[in-house]
């Protein structure tokens, strides 16, 4: 059984035109589950042939969790966050 753990920590500049692409070659849509917890996107892929693979990334601060989209094509999982909420401008008193 092979274990792959690909974890990204920290903040990054997400560009809507460049979604995140993660290699999940050998896995089907049915093998992959995704969830959002504590500001992180967790993706787990599991099957008998390839074992388990994990991917975790910090969500952009202004991400609307309901607009996260995942698609799998030719073994590449594409993650896009859609339109990001505008950042709140804080007033200084």
C-alpha positions as CSV (number, residue, x, y, z in Angstrom):
1,X,0.0,0.0,0.0
2,X,1.4,3.4,-1.0
3,X,0.8,6.5,1.1
4,X,1.2,10.0,-0.4
5,X,0.7,13.1,1.7
6,X,0.8,16.4,-0.1
7,X,0.1,19.2,2.4
8,X,0.2,22.9,1.7
9,X,0.3,25.3,4.7
10,X,0.2,29.1,4.8
11,X,-1.6,31.7,2.9
12,X,-1.3,32.0,-0.9
13,X,-2.5,34.3,-3.5
14,X,-5.3,32.5,-5.3
15,X,-5.9,33.6,-8.8
16,X,-9.4,32.7,-10.2
17,X,-7.9,32.1,-13.6
18,X,-5.4,29.6,-12.3
19,X,-7.2,26.9,-10.2
20,X,-5.2,24.5,-8.1
21,X,-4.4,21.2,-9.9
22,X,-3.7,18.1,-7.8
23,X,-2.5,14.8,-9.3
24,X,-4.8,11.9,-8.4
25,X,-4.0,9.6,-11.3
26,X,-5.5,6.1,-10.8
27,X,-8.4,7.3,-8.8
28,X,-12.0,7.7,-9.9
29,X,-14.6,10.3,-8.8
30,X,-16.1,7.6,-6.5
31,X,-12.7,7.1,-4.8
32,X,-12.3,10.8,-3.8
33,X,-14.0,12.6,-0.9
34,X,-13.6,16.3,0.1
35,X,-14.5,18.3,3.1
36,X,-13.9,21.8,4.6
37,X,-12.9,22.0,8.3
38,X,-11.4,24.9,10.3
39,X,-10.6,26.9,7.1
40,X,-8.9,24.0,5.3
41,X,-9.9,21.9,2.3
42,X,-9.2,18.2,2.9
43,X,-9.2,15.8,0.0
44,X,-8.8,12.0,0.5
45,X,-8.6,9.5,-2.3
46,X,-8.6,5.8,-1.6
47,X,-8.8,2.5,-3.6
48,X,-7.4,-1.0,-3.4
49,X,-4.9,-0.5,-6.2
50,X,-3.2,2.7,-5.1
51,X,-4.0,2.9,-1.4
52,X,-4.7,6.4,0.1
53,X,-3.6,9.8,-1.0
54,X,-4.2,13.0,0.9
55,X,-4.3,16.7,0.0
56,X,-4.8,19.6,2.4
57,X,-4.7,23.3,1.7
58,X,-5.6,26.5,3.5
59,X,-8.6,28.2,2.0
60,X,-8.3,31.9,0.9
61,X,-9.5,34.1,3.7
62,X,-12.3,35.6,1.7
63,X,-13.5,32.2,0.2
64,X,-17.2,31.4,0.2
65,X,-17.1,27.7,1.1
66,X,-20.4,27.1,-0.9
67,X,-18.7,28.1,-4.1
68,X,-15.7,25.7,-4.0
69,X,-15.8,23.5,-7.1
70,X,-13.9,20.2,-7.7
71,X,-13.6,18.4,-11.0
72,X,-11.6,15.3,-12.0
73,X,-10.3,14.9,-15.6
74,X,-7.5,12.6,-16.7
75,X,-6.4,12.0,-13.1
76,X,-6.1,15.7,-12.3
77,X,-8.3,17.1,-9.6
78,X,-9.0,20.8,-10.3
79,X,-10.0,23.0,-7.4
80,X,-11.5,26.4,-7.9
81,X,-12.9,28.8,-5.3
82,X,-15.1,30.8,-7.6
83,X,-15.6,34.5,-7.0
84,X,-14.0,35.5,-3.7
85,X,-15.9,37.8,-1.3
86,X,-14.6,41.3,-1.3
87,X,-12.2,42.0,1.6
88,X,-13.7,44.1,4.3
89,X,-12.2,47.5,4.7
90,X,-11.8,48.3,8.3
91,X,-12.1,51.9,9.5
92,X,-9.6,53.3,11.9
93,X,-11.1,55.5,14.7
